[in-house]
């Protein structure tokens, strides 16, 4: 994995010192709140409902065991013994004291981590495929390009104060596990017929108040021009993006207003002045960064482990876990293991300090000291030997990390919602827990099959509800919390048959206590309509939302919002 060089160490150390001074002046009253706000935001610090919230960057979702142990230490020392993994491969602390935030940033810097540009109107954390470097369907490793983009975008003076936040995702596999179509820029690295690297460029994707699936504006960009082309896109956006209305400030609104063809024309026109300039990547620079991502010293192992095959035949719970949590690996004899952060009764994505320490131990004992964070808010051990799976499963189960629900209904993506966030219209976590309790039967979950349930507490869509097979959005109605339901969303991964789509709202919203029954009726409709091999998303695509809407509203669901009020929600 990437290791800081002297430039990285210097700029991160200087940023910590700058922030300490800014914090000191703010607390002394010589910096106003308006002056301090942009400074703290670009260091990842929000002021939330009950306490500050600090968001820490995990570039492209890659962590070392040493870094994870430091995150655990911070959770114990400065927070309440836990932290929260987000849908953008970051980690958040919900209860730090403002006066401790400088010390936290210093502790992060000691293990080559930071919170720079995890907030603010700048280029945010670069995200990518959580199985990068090990996935059998990978065309090439996206991490070198993601790291190059991270280095280029960090402290870029031209893009520090964009019209709005800006998110970039990189994918380089047959399956898009990075949800690139829902990012401001999505980059797909591919190979042409001669083996050269080309980049397919999407722009204008996003969720939020106006969900839009990104559009392709360039199919075959030579890899050397990745930075120059991204810079051209950002320049066009920076010049023309709406600064008069924060709800219309994202690049997706600009692309929609101009039209994809005109936006692409303007990017090409801008690119002419950049393409052969200082941002042109060289093979030497690419290879320099790629050298940090060489494969570990894998052993030569058999593709099949006889002892494990026997355990699979005899142990149904172990077999179920392997079927959901264990993923293929490009190296024979190895597997990637998804550790579930979604047991019933735990807020999705939350992890305790003790669990972080345990996962760090497993990363060293069962792998090469490396781990990944997914946008589904789970943690991955990327290099586990087949022969170690059973022991790992036993230990993970003892520590609440072996729920076999990956890709199933209770593997819920969920933002912190109204329990923590000052922007939320409604709570998210209690809805997730209520659904988990209602469907706390793994046999039934496996019968239902693959289905994504995503929950957001407001239109900012941090829970990616628009892309859920079932999406739940918290809305405010006269000071009360209501929940709007959509179906048919997809994020581009195999869970949606590789397509990206925005879910359609089924009708009037519901009160919190009705939500488990609403989900139950949606599932019952699916089970009644499905044919062999059809998943929930397939049935919705085939039938539309009408039969689901009919079933949900056929008889009153407790606390349903009156139909005439639905439009206002």
N, C-alpha and C positions, 0 to 999 in steps of 0.2 A: 504494500500500500504506500501511498505518497508520504514522504518524510519532508518536513520543513527544511528549506535551505536558509541561508543567512538573511536573505531578503524577507522571507516569510516571518522569521523570528523577530526581525527588527520592526517590521510594520505592525505586527500584533503587539509587541511590547510597547511600542510608542502609542498605539491606540489605547491600551490599558492605562498608561500614564495620563494621556489626554482625558480619558473618561474620568479617572479619579479626580483630576483638577476640575472638570466640568461639574461633577457631582458635589465637590466641596463648595464651589461657588454657588451652586443652586441652593444647597442647604444653608449657606450663609446669607442668602437673600440677594446676592449680587447678580445672579442670573434669574430672569423671570421664568415662569412656567412655559410661556410661548417660546422663549429662547432655548430652554432646556429640552423641550419636546423633540425636535428633530435630531438633537444630539443623542438622546437616550434611545430613540427609535432605531437609529442606525447602529446601535449597540445591542439591539434585541430586547429592549426593556419597554414593556407596556405597563400602564397603571390600570389594573382591572377592578372588578367589583369589590373584592375584599382585600386585595394586596397587589403588589407588583407581580408581574409575570415576566420571566426571563426565558427567551427562546434561543437555544444554542444550535449552531449549524452543525449538521453532519453531512458534509459534501458527498453527493451521490450515494448516501446511505451507508457509507463504509466506516467501520470503527475497529480499533484494536482492543484487545482485552485490557490493556493498560488504561486506555481512554475510558472504557466502560467502568472500570473500578473507580476512576476519578469522578465520573458522573454519580456513582453510588455514594462516594464520600461527600460530594456537594449536597446530595439529597439529605443525608444525615445531618450534616453540619449546619446547613443554611436553610433547609426546607423542613418538610414534615415526614421525611423518610421514604419518599417516592417521587416519581417524575412521570411525564406523559409523552409518549411518542406520537408525532403528528402525521398527517397525510402527506407532508412534503419532506419526509425523512429528516425532520428535526426532533429535538427533545425540548420540552418545556418544564420549567419549575413554576408552580403556582403560588408559592407562599414565601419567597425570599423577602428579607427586609431591605428597603431601599439603601440603607447605609452599608449593607454587606455586599452590594452588587459589584463594587470595584474589586473586592477580595475574590469574589467568584470568578470574575473575568481573569484575574491573575492566576487562580488555580487552573482554569481552563487552558491558559497559555502554557502552563508548565507541562501539559501533555499534548501540545500542538492542536488546540481547539480554540474556538472563539465564538462570539455571537454577532460578528460584524455582518451587516446587511441582511439580517434575518427579519428586519422590518424596515419601514420607510419606503419612500418612492424611488426605489433603486432596483438593480438586478439582485434578486434574492438567491437563496441556496440553489445550486444547480442539481437537479435530480436525475436519476437514471434507473436502470434495471437492477433490482436487488439480487439477481442471479448473474450479474455481469462477470465474465471470466470463467464461469463454470457451466453455463447452460448449453445443452447439446444443440439447441437451435440457433446459437449465436453465430452471426456472420463475422463479426470481429468484436474485440473488447471495446465498449464505449467509454471506459473510465479515463483513458488518456485524454480524449477530447473533452470530456467533462471537466477534468482537472485543468486543462489549458483554458477553457472558458472561465473556470473559477479564478485562475490567476489573472486573466485579462480583465474580468469584470470587477474584481475587488478594488475599491477606491478609484475606479475609472472616473476622472474628474468631469467628463462630459455627461455622464449618466448617473450622477449622484442625486439629482433632483428632477426625476422624470415626472410626467403628468400624474403617474400612478405607479404602484408596485409592478414589478415585471418578473415573470417566471419563465425559465428555460428548462426543457427536459430533453435528454438524449437517449436514443434507443438504437440498438444494433443487432437485433435478433428478429427471427421470423414473427414471433409474438411480441406485440408492443406491451410490455409490462410497466412502462413508464407513463402511460396515459398521455402521450404527447399531444393528442388532438385537443386536450383541454388546457393547454399552456399557451402563453403569449407567443412563444416560439417553440416548436417541436422539431427536433433534428433526428432523422433516420439515416444512420450510416449504412451504406450498402457497397457491394462490389460490382464493377462492371464486367463485361465479358473478358477483358484482359487482366482482371484481378486488381485493377486500380480502385481506390476508395472514392465513392461519390456520396453526396449528401442530398437527401430529399428534405425540403424545407417547408414546414407548415407555419402559418401565422394566424393570429386572431382567435385562438381558442380560449375558452374560459367558462367559468360557472357564474356564481354570483347572481345579481339582479337580472342580468341579461345573459342567459346561458347560450353559448355558441360553440359549435364544433369547428376547429381550425381548418383552414383551406391550404392546399398545396400551392405555393407560388414559384417553386423551383424544383425540378425533378432530378437534375444531374449536376449539381454543383461540385466541382473538383474540391477535394478535402482541404487543399492548401488555402482555399478562400473562405473557410468557415468563419473565421473572425471578421474578415472584411465584409462579408455578406451580412452577418449578424449586426455589425456596426452600422451598415447602411440601413437596415431595418430600424434600428434604434434611433438613428438620426431622423428618419422620416417621421417616426412616432413622436420624438422629442420636439420636432418642429411644429407638427400639426395636431398632436393630441390635445383633447379638451382640458384646459386648466380652470375653466370657469364653472365646472360641474363635476364633482368627484364621482358621481354615479355614471357619468359618461366619459370618464377619463381613460379607461383601459384601451389598449390597442385594438381590441375586438370591435369597439364602437367605431374607431377610425376606419378599420378595414371594411366594416359593413357600410359606412357612410360613403366611402370612395368607391367601393366595389373591389373585389379581389384583383381584377385585371388592372385597374388604374393604380391600386396600391402597389402591385408588383412592378408596374412601369416606373413608378417613382423610385422604388427601391433600386431597380436596375440603373436608372439615371444617376442616383447617388453613388451607386457602387462603382461606376466608371472612374470616379475620382479616388477610390480607395483600393481597388482590387490589386494593384501592383505596388502598394505602399508598404509602410512599416508593419502592418498587420498581416502581411502574407506569411503563412506558415512555411517553414522549411522542414525537410525530412529530418535534419539534424535536431531541430527543436522537438518535433513529434517523438523521435526516438529517445530523446533525453527524458521526456516525461513518461513515455511508455515503459522505460526501464524500471520504473518504480512498481509496475504492475506485472512483473514476471510471475509465472506459475510457481507455487511452492514446490518443495521436494517430495512429490507424490511417490509413494511406493508402488511397485508392480504387484498388483493384487488380482485375484480371480474375479470374474464378473459375477459369479454366484457364490454365496456363502452357505454351505450345507447346514450349519448349525442354525443360521437364521431361517432358512427354509423350513426346518423342522419346527421352530418356534412359531412361525407364521401359521403352520398347519394346526398347531395345538392350542394356540393362545389367541382367542378372538379379540380381546381388547387391544393386544399388541398389533394384530393384523389390521384392525380398524385404524389405529394411529398411523401405521405405516402407509395405509392407503390415502390418508388425508394430509399428513404432515411431512412425508418424505418425498423429495423431488429428485428427478434424474440428474446425473452429473456427467460431464463430458469425459471424465477419467474413469476407466473401469475399476470397480471395487469401492467407489466413493458415492456418497449421496449428500444432498443438501437437506437440512432439517429445519422446518418452520416451527418455532416455539410459539405457541398461542398465548397472546395476552388478552384472551376473550373468555375466560371461565365465567360461569354464571355468578352474578353478584359483584363483579369487578368492573369498574368503568373501562370500556374498551380503550386499549392503548396504554393504560397505566401499568407501571412496573415498580416494585419496591426496591429499595437499596439492597436488601438481602438477595433478592432475585437477580439484580444486576451483577452482584459479586459472584453468585453461583454461575450465571451465564458466562462471565469472564473466565471462570475456572474451566468450564466445559470447552470454551473456545480454544484453550491451550491444551487441555487433556485429550479432546477428541478431534482437534484440528491443528491449525497453524497460528493460533492466536488472533484470528480475524473473525468478524461477524458483520452482519448486514441488518439494516432496518428497511422495512417495506412500506409503501404508501398505504397498505392495508393495516398498518399499525401493529405488525408482528415483528419478531426478531428471528434472524436466520443464522444458523451455524452452517457455513458453506462447504466444509470439507470433512465429513464424518465417514469413517470406514464402515462398510457393511457390517463387519463383525462387531462393531461397537454400538449398533443401533439399539439393541435390546437393553443394554446397561444404561445408555442415555435415556431411553424411554422410562425406565424405572425411576431414575433420579429426577427427571423432569416432572413426572407424575407426582412425586413426593413434594415438589416445590410449586405445584399449581401451574405448570407450564406445558402440560401435555394434553390439553383438551383437544379431542380429535374432531374439530369443527371447521378446519380451514376450508374456505370456499362454500360453507354451508350457511344457513340462515342466521345462526347466532355468532358468526364471525363478523360482527357488525363494525362498520366504520362509523365513528362518532366523534364529533367535536366536544369540547368541554361544556359548551352551551351555557345556559343561564346560571348554573351553579358557580361559574367562575367569571365568564366573559361579560363585560359591561355593554357589549354591542348586541348580545343575544336577546331575541324576543321571547324565548322559551327555553326550558331545560331540555337537554338531550339525554343526559346520563340516566335519569329515572325511566325514560321510555325504553332505552336499550336494555336496562335491567328487567323491566316488566316483560319485554318480548323474550328475553333469555329465560326467564322463569316459566313463561307459558310454553316454551318449546324446549324445555330441559330434558329431552329424551333423545339420545343419540341414535337409537334405532329409527325413530320417526324422522329425524333430520336426514339420515342417510337415505331413507325412502323418498323424501322430498327431492333430494339431489341438490346440485349446485344452484345457489341463488345468493345474490348480493343484496344486503340491506344496509343502506347508508342513511345517517341521520345528521341534520344540521339544525342548530338552534336559531339561525337567522339566514337572511338572503345572501350573506357573505359566502355561504356554502363551504365552510371549512370541512364539513363532513361529506362533501362530494355527493349530496343527495340527488343532484340532477343525473349522475351517471350510475345510480343504483338500479338494479333490476326492480327493486322497490326502494323508493326514496321518501323520506319523511322530513318535512320542513316545519320548524316551529314558527308560528305567526302570532302576532298580537292582535287581539280584538277587544277593544274597550278595556284594556288593562288586564285581560285574561289570556291564558296560554292555550292556543289551539294548534292543531297539527294537520298540515296539508299532505296528502298522499299522492305520489306519482308512481307510475310503473313503466317499464320498457327502456330504462336507461342502460347504457353500456360504455365501458371505459377503454375499449380497444384491445383488451386482453382476450385470451381464449375463453374466459367466462362469458363473454358476449359474442362468441364466434368471430372475434377479430374485428368487430365493427365498433364505431363510436356513435352514440346516440344520446339524446336528451329525453328523459322520461316525460310522460304526459300526465297531467293532473287528472285524477279520476272524478273529482267532484268536490262538494263542500267539505270543509275541514272538520276535525273531531277534537274533543277534549282528551286530556291525557288518559283518563281511565278507560276510554274506548279503544285505545290503540292495539292492545293485544288481540281483541276480538276482530278488529279490522284486518290485521295481518292474518289471523286464522281464516277469515272468509276469503281473502285473496288466495291463500294456499289451498283451501278446499276447492275453489274454482279451478285452479291449475290442475290439481289431481284429478278432477272430474273430466277435464278437457284433453289432457295430454295423451299422446300416442307413444308407442315404443321409442325410447331414445330422446324424446323431447324434454328439454329443460324449461323452466319457468319463462326465461327470456324468449325461447322459441315459440311457445304458445302465445305469448303476448304479441309477438311479431306476426304470427299467423292469424290470430283472431281479432287483434285490436283490443282496446280497453273496454269495449262495450259489455262483454259478458262478466268481466270483473266488477265493473261499476254496478251492473244489475244485481249481482249477488251481494255486494257490500251494502247497497242501499235498499234491498228488497224488503227487509223489515228494519225498523229503527235500531240503530246502534246507540247505546247509551251516550248521552252528551254530544250528539252530532250537531254541528252548526246548521242553522236554517239555510236552505238553498239560496235564498235571496241575499244572504250575507256573504256568500262564497267569493264573489267578485272582489269585495273589499279586502279579503284576507290576502 
